[in-house]
Amino acid sequence: MDALFIGHSYIDVTMLAPRLPQGDEKSIAQDYAVSFGGNAATAAFCCAKLGTPPDLLVPMARDWLAHMFQDMAATFGLRLHTRRVARSSLSFVFPHKGQRSILRARDDHYLQDFPRLDIASARLLHLDGHMADAALHYAKAAREKGVLVSLDGGTLRPGLLDVLEFVDVAIVAMDLCRKMGLSEGEMLDFLKGKGARLAGVTDGERGLLWREGDGAPQRQPALKVPSERVVDTSGAGDVFHGAYCASFLERPDAPWREHFDFARAASAFKVQHLGNEAGLPSKADIALAQKRLEAVSMDELVPAADALDG
């Protein structure tokens, strides 16, 4: 096992339409995609597409949607470890003008305990805060064995603050800042206080504000994708996490700003494609995005005072 990702699994149905029907209306979508979904799950598929298929621990039912997910995982070379639930989880995603609405049906009532895996040979553990008991168990085990722990802190989920005690790279979303009543700068301080060696906050088009250790905060803006090329922003953050994990696994001694530069280009590729599978970039796609899309230089440091005012 080289890496283990833990989170919730979905089948995503993404539909592109100018408007959603209301009442007793019917309408025809312009396009659709059916794919895997879930934060850590999508990140795992992205990591696999970029050359390092990880192990993936997710809830799994015994139904047709689960068969679909298993087939998708096998196609990408993912090694699945499952925890029984009664029904598969399903998401309907509706992208529109750079935003997206999501309707989900989720089963997180587990019918069995999570499997115990040997992660002694792993180099990375990536969590999204779902399955809190499994996340905490493996975060503790990773800390004991010197395995790097990465967290996608999208929002405030049960048990998240306990897991943070064992996280090395904590990248959270602005939604978590809002839920906790913290500014970006205050969140960086909070994450460092929890023990994170590298802390970051993602905020859509503004990109990533991050800090490593006691260093100055750095603003790494998102690559500027022309609005007419933005198709589906759903999953872009998950691809970001999967891409920096893949970059770390391939080049563990590279600076983190290079891992994040790689990841923001991956995210820029994702938003130009409908659905998660079509939005998974190859290394060549990322290199092309880095070359063609305009961005503020990743070498530009934001002075700490300015960043914390953010």
RAGI-V406003 format. One record per residue. N is the residue number from 0. PHI is phi in radians with two decimals (NA if undefined). OMEGA is omega in radians with two decimals (* if undefined). D_CENTER is the distance of its C-alpha to the mean C-alpha in Angstrom with 2 decimals. Layout:
n->N phi->PHI omega->OMEGA d_center->D_CENTER
n->N phi->PHI omega->OMEGA d_center->D_CENTER
This chain:
n->0 phi->NA omega->3.14 d_center->20.15
n->1 phi->-1.63 omega->-3.13 d_center->18.28
n->2 phi->-2.71 omega->3.10 d_center->14.85
n->3 phi->-2.22 omega->3.06 d_center->13.70
n->4 phi->-1.95 omega->-3.13 d_center->10.39
n->5 phi->-2.25 omega->3.10 d_center->11.11
n->6 phi->-3.10 omega->-3.12 d_center->10.01
n->7 phi->-1.73 omega->-3.13 d_center->11.47
n->8 phi->-1.97 omega->3.08 d_center->12.41
n->9 phi->-2.35 omega->2.73 d_center->13.66
n->10 phi->-1.80 omega->-3.13 d_center->15.74
n->11 phi->-1.76 omega->2.97 d_center->14.96
n->12 phi->-1.94 omega->-3.08 d_center->18.08
n->13 phi->-1.85 omega->-3.08 d_center->17.57
n->14 phi->-2.19 omega->-3.13 d_center->20.93
n->15 phi->-1.78 omega->-3.10 d_center->22.14
n->16 phi->-2.62 omega->3.14 d_center->25.22
n->17 phi->-1.14 omega->3.08 d_center->27.13
n->18 phi->-2.78 omega->3.12 d_center->27.44
n->19 phi->-1.58 omega->3.11 d_center->27.01
n->20 phi->-1.15 omega->3.13 d_center->30.30
n->21 phi->-2.12 omega->3.07 d_center->31.96
n->22 phi->1.01 omega->-3.09 d_center->34.59
n->23 phi->-1.78 omega->-3.12 d_center->36.41
n->24 phi->-1.34 omega->2.95 d_center->35.10
n->25 phi->-2.26 omega->3.09 d_center->33.82
n->26 phi->-2.63 omega->-3.12 d_center->32.02
n->27 phi->-1.93 omega->3.10 d_center->30.66
n->28 phi->-1.28 omega->3.10 d_center->27.11
n->29 phi->-1.30 omega->-3.12 d_center->27.01
n->30 phi->-2.85 omega->3.10 d_center->24.34
n->31 phi->-2.68 omega->3.06 d_center->21.84
n->32 phi->-2.54 omega->3.06 d_center->19.20
n->33 phi->-2.09 omega->-3.03 d_center->18.45
n->34 phi->-2.69 omega->2.98 d_center->15.39
n->35 phi->-1.21 omega->3.09 d_center->12.98
n->36 phi->-2.62 omega->-3.05 d_center->10.39
n->37 phi->1.92 omega->-3.02 d_center->8.28
n->38 phi->-1.09 omega->-3.12 d_center->4.74
n->39 phi->-1.19 omega->3.13 d_center->5.53
n->40 phi->-1.13 omega->3.12 d_center->8.07
n->41 phi->-1.11 omega->3.08 d_center->6.76
n->42 phi->-1.05 omega->3.13 d_center->5.05
n->43 phi->-1.15 omega->3.09 d_center->8.59
n->44 phi->-1.09 omega->3.10 d_center->10.37
n->45 phi->-1.11 omega->3.12 d_center->9.29
n->46 phi->-1.05 omega->3.12 d_center->10.47
n->47 phi->-1.14 omega->3.14 d_center->13.48
n->48 phi->-1.05 omega->-3.10 d_center->14.33
n->49 phi->-1.56 omega->2.95 d_center->14.53
n->50 phi->1.99 omega->-3.12 d_center->17.01
n->51 phi->-2.27 omega->3.14 d_center->15.81
n->52 phi->-1.15 omega->3.14 d_center->15.32
n->53 phi->-1.56 omega->2.88 d_center->14.12
n->54 phi->-1.39 omega->-3.10 d_center->15.39
n->55 phi->-2.34 omega->3.11 d_center->13.40
n->56 phi->-1.86 omega->-3.08 d_center->14.74
n->57 phi->-2.50 omega->2.97 d_center->14.46
n->58 phi->-1.18 omega->-3.11 d_center->17.14
n->59 phi->-2.58 omega->3.08 d_center->19.41
n->60 phi->-1.65 omega->3.01 d_center->22.52
n->61 phi->-2.02 omega->-3.14 d_center->25.57
n->62 phi->-2.60 omega->-3.03 d_center->25.58
n->63 phi->-1.21 omega->3.09 d_center->25.19
n->64 phi->-1.13 omega->3.09 d_center->21.59
n->65 phi->-1.14 omega->3.08 d_center->20.81
n->66 phi->-1.06 omega->3.10 d_center->22.92
n->67 phi->-1.06 omega->-3.12 d_center->20.88
n->68 phi->-1.09 omega->3.14 d_center->17.61
n->69 phi->-1.11 omega->3.10 d_center->19.62
n->70 phi->-1.13 omega->3.11 d_center->21.09
n->71 phi->-1.10 omega->3.14 d_center->17.83
n->72 phi->-1.08 omega->-3.14 d_center->16.65
n->73 phi->-1.12 omega->3.13 d_center->20.12
n->74 phi->-1.07 omega->-3.10 d_center->20.05
n->75 phi->-1.65 omega->3.11 d_center->17.13
n->76 phi->1.34 omega->3.10 d_center->18.71
n->77 phi->-1.37 omega->3.06 d_center->16.30
n->78 phi->-1.68 omega->-3.05 d_center->18.29
n->79 phi->-1.55 omega->2.95 d_center->17.75
n->80 phi->-2.17 omega->-2.92 d_center->18.84
n->81 phi->-2.16 omega->3.07 d_center->19.42
n->82 phi->-2.26 omega->-2.97 d_center->20.55
n->83 phi->-1.16 omega->2.90 d_center->22.89
n->84 phi->-2.30 omega->-3.06 d_center->22.56
n->85 phi->-1.37 omega->-3.06 d_center->25.13
n->86 phi->-2.39 omega->3.05 d_center->23.19
n->87 phi->-1.20 omega->3.11 d_center->20.03
n->88 phi->-1.63 omega->-3.01 d_center->17.56
n->89 phi->-2.35 omega->3.08 d_center->17.63
n->90 phi->-2.20 omega->2.93 d_center->16.05
n->91 phi->-1.88 omega->-3.05 d_center->18.08
n->92 phi->-2.00 omega->-3.11 d_center->16.35
n->93 phi->-2.18 omega->3.10 d_center->18.78
n->94 phi->-1.30 omega->3.10 d_center->17.88
n->95 phi->-2.84 omega->3.04 d_center->20.71
n->96 phi->0.90 omega->3.07 d_center->21.53
n->97 phi->1.40 omega->3.06 d_center->18.14
n->98 phi->-2.11 omega->3.09 d_center->17.06
n->99 phi->-2.65 omega->3.02 d_center->16.12
n->100 phi->-1.81 omega->-3.09 d_center->17.52
n->101 phi->-2.31 omega->3.03 d_center->16.11
n->102 phi->-2.03 omega->-3.03 d_center->18.47
n->103 phi->-2.11 omega->2.92 d_center->17.31
n->104 phi->-2.15 omega->-3.01 d_center->19.45
n->105 phi->-2.17 omega->3.04 d_center->17.97
n->106 phi->-1.94 omega->3.06 d_center->19.95
n->107 phi->-2.10 omega->3.02 d_center->19.01
n->108 phi->-1.69 omega->-2.98 d_center->22.63
n->109 phi->-1.34 omega->-3.12 d_center->22.63
n->110 phi->-1.64 omega->3.12 d_center->25.86
n->111 phi->-2.73 omega->3.09 d_center->25.67
n->112 phi->-1.24 omega->3.10 d_center->24.41
n->113 phi->-1.33 omega->-3.13 d_center->21.37
n->114 phi->-1.24 omega->3.06 d_center->22.47
n->115 phi->-1.66 omega->-3.10 d_center->23.32
n->116 phi->-2.00 omega->3.07 d_center->22.22
n->117 phi->-1.53 omega->-3.11 d_center->23.57
n->118 phi->-1.86 omega->-3.08 d_center->20.91
n->119 phi->-1.04 omega->-3.11 d_center->23.67
n->120 phi->-1.59 omega->-3.09 d_center->22.95
n->121 phi->-1.29 omega->3.05 d_center->19.18
n->122 phi->-1.91 omega->-3.07 d_center->17.97
n->123 phi->-2.65 omega->2.97 d_center->14.39
n->124 phi->-2.14 omega->3.12 d_center->12.83
n->125 phi->-2.08 omega->-3.06 d_center->9.11
n->126 phi->-2.17 omega->3.02 d_center->8.84
n->127 phi->-2.12 omega->3.09 d_center->7.23
n->128 phi->1.61 omega->3.05 d_center->10.85
n->129 phi->-1.34 omega->-3.08 d_center->12.07
n->130 phi->0.88 omega->-2.96 d_center->15.23
n->131 phi->-0.99 omega->-3.11 d_center->16.32
n->132 phi->-1.17 omega->3.10 d_center->19.36
n->133 phi->-1.18 omega->-3.14 d_center->17.72
n->134 phi->-1.05 omega->-3.12 d_center->15.02
n->135 phi->-1.19 omega->3.12 d_center->18.01
n->136 phi->-1.00 omega->-3.06 d_center->20.18
n->137 phi->-1.34 omega->3.06 d_center->18.01
n->138 phi->-1.14 omega->3.09 d_center->17.04
n->139 phi->-1.13 omega->-3.14 d_center->20.81
n->140 phi->-1.10 omega->3.13 d_center->21.63
n->141 phi->-1.14 omega->3.12 d_center->19.33
n->142 phi->-1.08 omega->3.13 d_center->20.99
n->143 phi->-1.13 omega->-3.05 d_center->24.35
n->144 phi->-1.74 omega->3.11 d_center->23.77
n->145 phi->1.30 omega->3.11 d_center->22.29
n->146 phi->-1.53 omega->3.12 d_center->18.86
n->147 phi->-1.13 omega->3.13 d_center->16.15
n->148 phi->-1.93 omega->3.11 d_center->13.69
n->149 phi->-1.95 omega->-3.13 d_center->10.22
n->150 phi->-2.25 omega->2.91 d_center->8.64
n->151 phi->-1.67 omega->-3.12 d_center->5.72
n->152 phi->-1.63 omega->-3.06 d_center->8.70
n->153 phi->-1.22 omega->-3.13 d_center->8.18
n->154 phi->-2.74 omega->-3.08 d_center->11.81
n->155 phi->-1.47 omega->-3.13 d_center->14.81
n->156 phi->-1.87 omega->3.12 d_center->14.83
n->157 phi->-0.98 omega->3.09 d_center->17.87
n->158 phi->1.46 omega->-3.07 d_center->18.10
n->159 phi->-1.08 omega->-3.09 d_center->15.28
n->160 phi->-1.17 omega->3.07 d_center->18.02
n->161 phi->-1.21 omega->3.13 d_center->19.57
n->162 phi->-1.09 omega->-3.10 d_center->16.54
n->163 phi->-1.01 omega->3.13 d_center->16.25
n->164 phi->-1.12 omega->-3.04 d_center->19.66
n->165 phi->-2.17 omega->-3.08 d_center->18.35
n->166 phi->-1.78 omega->3.10 d_center->15.25
n->167 phi->-1.63 omega->-3.13 d_center->15.82
n->168 phi->-2.07 omega->-3.08 d_center->12.82
n->169 phi->-1.91 omega->3.10 d_center->11.61
n->170 phi->-1.98 omega->-3.05 d_center->9.31
n->171 phi->-2.04 omega->-3.13 d_center->9.71
n->172 phi->-1.72 omega->3.10 d_center->10.16
n->173 phi->-1.03 omega->3.11 d_center->13.76
n->174 phi->-1.04 omega->3.10 d_center->13.94
n->175 phi->-1.17 omega->3.08 d_center->14.12
n->176 phi->-1.04 omega->-3.14 d_center->16.79
n->177 phi->-1.12 omega->-3.12 d_center->18.69
n->178 phi->-1.10 omega->-3.10 d_center->18.64
n->179 phi->-1.71 omega->3.11 d_center->20.05
n->180 phi->1.19 omega->-3.10 d_center->22.35
n->181 phi->-2.08 omega->2.98 d_center->21.30
n->182 phi->-1.34 omega->3.10 d_center->21.21
n->183 phi->-1.01 omega->-3.12 d_center->18.67
n->184 phi->-1.09 omega->3.11 d_center->21.27
n->185 phi->-1.13 omega->3.11 d_center->22.05
n->186 phi->-1.17 omega->3.09 d_center->18.47
n->187 phi->-1.03 omega->3.11 d_center->18.53
n->188 phi->-1.12 omega->-3.13 d_center->21.82
n->189 phi->-1.08 omega->-3.12 d_center->20.66
n->190 phi->-1.13 omega->3.09 d_center->17.81
n->191 phi->-1.10 omega->3.12 d_center->20.36
n->192 phi->-1.10 omega->3.09 d_center->22.85
n->193 phi->-1.34 omega->3.10 d_center->20.70
n->194 phi->2.05 omega->-3.13 d_center->20.77
n->195 phi->-1.16 omega->3.07 d_center->17.63
n->196 phi->-1.34 omega->3.09 d_center->18.86
n->197 phi->-2.36 omega->-3.10 d_center->16.29
n->198 phi->-2.18 omega->-3.14 d_center->15.00
n->199 phi->-2.65 omega->3.09 d_center->13.18
n->200 phi->-2.26 omega->3.08 d_center->12.66
n->201 phi->-1.68 omega->-3.10 d_center->10.91
n->202 phi->-2.59 omega->3.02 d_center->13.27
n->203 phi->0.93 omega->-3.08 d_center->13.04
n->204 phi->-1.15 omega->3.12 d_center->15.96
n->205 phi->-1.29 omega->3.08 d_center->16.94
n->206 phi->1.44 omega->-2.99 d_center->14.06
n->207 phi->-2.05 omega->2.92 d_center->13.41
n->208 phi->-1.81 omega->-3.05 d_center->16.13
n->209 phi->-2.49 omega->3.14 d_center->16.08
n->210 phi->-2.59 omega->3.10 d_center->18.79
n->211 phi->-1.89 omega->-3.13 d_center->19.61
n->212 phi->1.02 omega->3.14 d_center->22.29
n->213 phi->-1.66 omega->-3.13 d_center->25.16
n->214 phi->-1.20 omega->3.12 d_center->24.55
n->215 phi->-1.25 omega->3.04 d_center->24.58
n->216 phi->-1.06 omega->3.11 d_center->21.50
n->217 phi->-2.14 omega->3.06 d_center->20.31
n->218 phi->-1.73 omega->3.10 d_center->19.05
n->219 phi->-1.95 omega->-3.05 d_center->17.07
n->220 phi->-1.09 omega->3.03 d_center->17.36
n->221 phi->-1.17 omega->3.04 d_center->15.27
n->222 phi->-1.14 omega->-3.03 d_center->17.26
n->223 phi->-1.52 omega->3.09 d_center->19.71
n->224 phi->-1.56 omega->3.11 d_center->19.41
n->225 phi->-0.92 omega->-3.03 d_center->22.70
n->226 phi->-0.99 omega->-3.12 d_center->22.45
n->227 phi->-1.23 omega->3.12 d_center->24.31
n->228 phi->-1.75 omega->3.11 d_center->21.66
n->229 phi->-1.42 omega->-3.08 d_center->18.73
n->230 phi->-1.89 omega->-2.97 d_center->18.42
n->231 phi->-2.69 omega->-3.11 d_center->15.16
n->232 phi->-1.46 omega->3.13 d_center->12.45
n->233 phi->-1.09 omega->3.13 d_center->10.55
n->234 phi->1.52 omega->-3.11 d_center->7.24
n->235 phi->-1.10 omega->3.10 d_center->7.60
n->236 phi->-1.17 omega->3.12 d_center->4.89
n->237 phi->-1.15 omega->3.08 d_center->2.45
n->238 phi->-1.12 omega->3.08 d_center->5.61
n->239 phi->-0.99 omega->-3.13 d_center->6.00
n->240 phi->-1.14 omega->3.14 d_center->4.31
n->241 phi->-1.10 omega->-3.11 d_center->6.06
n->242 phi->-1.26 omega->3.12 d_center->8.88
n->243 phi->-1.23 omega->3.04 d_center->9.72
n->244 phi->-1.13 omega->3.12 d_center->9.80
n->245 phi->-1.10 omega->3.14 d_center->12.05
n->246 phi->-1.13 omega->3.10 d_center->14.01
n->247 phi->-1.10 omega->-3.12 d_center->14.69
n->248 phi->-1.12 omega->3.14 d_center->15.84
n->249 phi->-1.41 omega->-3.08 d_center->18.09
n->250 phi->-2.36 omega->-3.04 d_center->19.42
n->251 phi->-1.10 omega->-3.12 d_center->19.07
n->252 phi->-1.64 omega->3.14 d_center->21.87
n->253 phi->-1.26 omega->3.09 d_center->20.59
n->254 phi->-1.10 omega->-3.11 d_center->19.99
n->255 phi->-1.14 omega->3.12 d_center->16.56
n->256 phi->-1.12 omega->3.08 d_center->17.30
n->257 phi->-1.28 omega->3.06 d_center->17.57
n->258 phi->-1.07 omega->-3.12 d_center->14.19
n->259 phi->-1.25 omega->3.08 d_center->12.74
n->260 phi->-1.12 omega->3.07 d_center->15.26
n->261 phi->-1.05 omega->-3.06 d_center->14.16
n->262 phi->-1.24 omega->-3.12 d_center->10.48
n->263 phi->-1.21 omega->3.06 d_center->11.82
n->264 phi->-1.20 omega->3.06 d_center->14.11
n->265 phi->-1.08 omega->3.12 d_center->11.59
n->266 phi->-1.13 omega->3.10 d_center->10.01
n->267 phi->-1.11 omega->3.06 d_center->13.70
n->268 phi->-1.13 omega->-3.07 d_center->14.47
n->269 phi->-1.00 omega->-3.01 d_center->12.03
n->270 phi->-1.16 omega->-3.13 d_center->13.69
n->271 phi->-1.63 omega->-3.08 d_center->16.99
n->272 phi->-2.35 omega->-3.09 d_center->16.57
n->273 phi->-1.54 omega->3.12 d_center->16.80
n->274 phi->1.54 omega->-3.05 d_center->14.43
n->275 phi->-1.27 omega->-3.08 d_center->11.46
n->276 phi->-1.16 omega->3.13 d_center->13.89
n->277 phi->-1.12 omega->-3.10 d_center->15.92
n->278 phi->-1.54 omega->3.09 d_center->13.09
n->279 phi->-1.38 omega->-3.10 d_center->12.15
n->280 phi->-1.51 omega->2.90 d_center->14.10
n->281 phi->-1.56 omega->3.07 d_center->16.66
n->282 phi->-1.09 omega->3.12 d_center->17.73
n->283 phi->-1.16 omega->3.09 d_center->20.57
n->284 phi->-1.08 omega->-3.13 d_center->18.50
n->285 phi->-1.18 omega->3.12 d_center->16.68
n->286 phi->-1.06 omega->3.14 d_center->20.13
n->287 phi->-1.20 omega->3.11 d_center->21.60
n->288 phi->-1.11 omega->3.11 d_center->19.09
n->289 phi->-1.08 omega->-3.08 d_center->19.76
n->290 phi->-1.37 omega->-2.95 d_center->23.43
n->291 phi->-1.63 omega->-3.01 d_center->23.86
n->292 phi->-1.48 omega->3.13 d_center->21.71
n->293 phi->-1.26 omega->3.09 d_center->23.21
n->294 phi->-2.84 omega->2.96 d_center->21.60
n->295 phi->-1.19 omega->-3.11 d_center->22.95
n->296 phi->-0.96 omega->3.12 d_center->23.56
n->297 phi->-1.22 omega->3.13 d_center->20.87
n->298 phi->-1.44 omega->-3.08 d_center->23.91
n->299 phi->-1.30 omega->3.10 d_center->24.79
n->300 phi->-1.63 omega->3.04 d_center->24.60
n->301 phi->-1.59 omega->3.12 d_center->24.61
n->302 phi->-0.95 omega->-3.03 d_center->27.36
n->303 phi->-0.95 omega->-3.09 d_center->26.29
n->304 phi->-1.08 omega->-3.14 d_center->28.43
n->305 phi->-1.13 omega->-3.11 d_center->27.07
n->306 phi->-1.12 omega->-3.09 d_center->23.42
n->307 phi->-1.28 omega->3.07 d_center->24.14
n->308 phi->-1.32 omega->-3.14 d_center->26.04
n->309 phi->-0.10 omega->* d_center->23.02
